[in-house]
Amino acid sequence: MKLGHFILFVLMVVRLNSQSIHIISNQNFTDLVADEVIRNGGNDSLFLSLKNIPVTYAMSSLINGRDLQNTVNDNNKSKFISDYFEYYKPLRVSKEAQLLYIDSTNTFYTLEETSYANSQYEIEESKPLLRYFYKNRAHFLQYNSEDFKISIDPIVNLRYGKDSENDNILFQNTRGVKIRGLIDNKVYFYTSIYENQAKFNNYVDSYIAKFAVIPSNGTYKSYDSSVIENLNGVDFHNAQAFVGVPISKHIAIEFGHGRHKIGNGYRSMLLSDFAQNYFYLRLNTQVWKFHYQNIFAELNPISARLNPGDNLLPKKYMASHYLAYKPHKRFEIGLYESVVFDRVDHFEFNYLNPIILYRSVEQFLDSPDNVLIGINASWIPLNRVQVYGQFLLDEFKFNELKSDRGWWANKYAIQIGAKVVEPFGIKNLVIQAEYNTATPYTYTHHRPLAIDSTYSTASYTNQGQSLAHPLGANFKEIMALVRFQPISRLSMQFKAFLIEQGEDAPGEFYGANINIPNTQRIMDYGNYTLQGIKAKTMLMEVNLSYEFFRNYYFDFDFIYRKKDSEMDSRDMLTNYIGGGIRINMDRYTFDF
């Protein structure tokens, strides 16, 4: 253990001995609120739609709303949700703050940093550590004044595990820092940066070897420990940063480096938070029952490890629009539209128009860019029950679909799911089931990249990682999730996935790897989902977390994964048990 880790651990132990604190669960705060909305049968306000939870739920959103979550737990969370506006009248939240949003992953709709709580709402500790640390029990360091607020917190994830199928030591050593702040009670900012050394499970290593990136991260270099013999793996870092400000009563703008998600499901077939962070500009508009989002982003088609010499990493761009409409407290529907395109060192300024339809722009420009359109919807038919779904269309000809000849360019993806909160009256139990599928060649593009013809210039990816489902295309997936909190400090989660995918053969492209130009397809007709080398994967995962101090967790993880392929060399078995300590960050998840 390094000296810095030891000092941090000692500070934490001293802090625990100084007082007794009621600890809450490891559940994401916005998930908790979304579950309550389902349990109570929806809400009339767009603020409380399942994806558009207001920032005022995270008044101290410095660590995913953790401060306020404790307040909620101590004050009857059902009343907190159902009587939201009356409950929060004493907080005198500004109208501007009420118009900003957080989604279930704290990403796509977030402008949460504007809700950085005023000092009068913070929970001040009577016994801070060494006078300066943990004055507020959620933050290592914090300063509040009338026009400037800031918090600084450590990021730590130290894990160790073993896979019974091999002798490798599996580990993760993550250290970092996150900083959040508010200037003039309007301009918010956030930054986090962390360094990692890790050795992953065999199927994650296989993904890294295939795409030359760490899943949900980016490029890497090899790592060999100078302290422990035969300890090796990968070394990588990541960072996120953004700044934002409301520019009117109904419009806000955010600029930064991060990722986003659209949808109510565990996965998203429209836009997910699986890929590496990217540079973006986002507009957020809410008027009446409508919520409109615009994202303009700069992406990279390949990993830096695949970029030869000292050449600049190639660029491509994305412009996405999402318009949500909530006509009733139990129902919401949204239209998604996105285009990915490449230009020589510049953005296509015609796509900056936040209103126009991309298909019309394409025809005007005579430019065959990669355009996707989709629908996202959710409905609460009964209290405690939510159903949701997505449909994405990449390319389509009705005559070809009607003829049922398996035309390669009839490309689409579907998601159908359901979520039940506290079934059979069991408190703090959530059950979710979901089906996802994408036809061959969905999300692909035809134009090859100049420096590597096995990658296309405008596929729906960033650094080789899918911007939608981690599997890419040509697959069917069924997943189930059970989340349970038996006591306030302990949270439990079980996930199971049954996956079928038609994989590509050596030198033969059947539509699974969405990085490959679709001009390399095997055939124009006779295509079907799961064509190619068929592989079946069963993945089961158990996660236990005990929160022994605010945002300090002891974790236990079990992963069983078995892949059976028609190509025997691709068979793979994983049987992993591990655990560790995690501070102020979520788990890394590799559910594919």
Secondary structure as GFF3:
##gff-version 3
##sequence-region A 1 592
A	DSSP	alpha_helix	3	18	.	.	.	ID=ss1
A	DSSP	alpha_helix	29	39	.	.	.	ID=ss2
A	DSSP	three_ten_helix	46	48	.	.	.	ID=ss3
A	DSSP	beta_strand	53	54	.	.	.	ID=ss4
A	DSSP	three_ten_helix	55	58	.	.	.	ID=ss5
A	DSSP	three_ten_helix	61	63	.	.	.	ID=ss6
A	DSSP	alpha_helix	66	74	.	.	.	ID=ss7
A	DSSP	alpha_helix	77	82	.	.	.	ID=ss8
A	DSSP	alpha_helix	84	87	.	.	.	ID=ss9
A	DSSP	three_ten_helix	89	91	.	.	.	ID=ss10
A	DSSP	alpha_helix	95	98	.	.	.	ID=ss11
A	DSSP	beta_strand	101	102	.	.	.	ID=ss12
A	DSSP	three_ten_helix	112	115	.	.	.	ID=ss13
A	DSSP	three_ten_helix	119	121	.	.	.	ID=ss14
A	DSSP	beta_strand	141	144	.	.	.	ID=ss15
A	DSSP	beta_strand	148	163	.	.	.	ID=ss16
A	DSSP	beta_strand	169	183	.	.	.	ID=ss17
A	DSSP	beta_strand	187	199	.	.	.	ID=ss18
A	DSSP	alpha_helix	202	211	.	.	.	ID=ss19
A	DSSP	beta_strand	221	224	.	.	.	ID=ss20
A	DSSP	beta_strand	232	246	.	.	.	ID=ss21
A	DSSP	beta_strand	251	258	.	.	.	ID=ss22
A	DSSP	beta_strand	278	287	.	.	.	ID=ss23
A	DSSP	beta_strand	290	299	.	.	.	ID=ss24
A	DSSP	three_ten_helix	304	306	.	.	.	ID=ss25
A	DSSP	beta_strand	316	328	.	.	.	ID=ss26
A	DSSP	beta_strand	331	341	.	.	.	ID=ss27
A	DSSP	three_ten_helix	349	352	.	.	.	ID=ss28
A	DSSP	alpha_helix	358	365	.	.	.	ID=ss29
A	DSSP	beta_strand	370	382	.	.	.	ID=ss30
A	DSSP	beta_strand	385	395	.	.	.	ID=ss31
A	DSSP	alpha_helix	398	403	.	.	.	ID=ss32
A	DSSP	beta_strand	411	421	.	.	.	ID=ss33
A	DSSP	three_ten_helix	423	425	.	.	.	ID=ss34
A	DSSP	beta_strand	429	438	.	.	.	ID=ss35
A	DSSP	beta_strand	461	462	.	.	.	ID=ss36
A	DSSP	beta_strand	465	466	.	.	.	ID=ss37
A	DSSP	beta_strand	475	487	.	.	.	ID=ss38
A	DSSP	beta_strand	490	503	.	.	.	ID=ss39
A	DSSP	three_ten_helix	518	520	.	.	.	ID=ss40
A	DSSP	beta_strand	533	549	.	.	.	ID=ss41
A	DSSP	beta_strand	552	565	.	.	.	ID=ss42
A	DSSP	three_ten_helix	568	570	.	.	.	ID=ss43
A	DSSP	beta_strand	572	583	.	.	.	ID=ss44
###
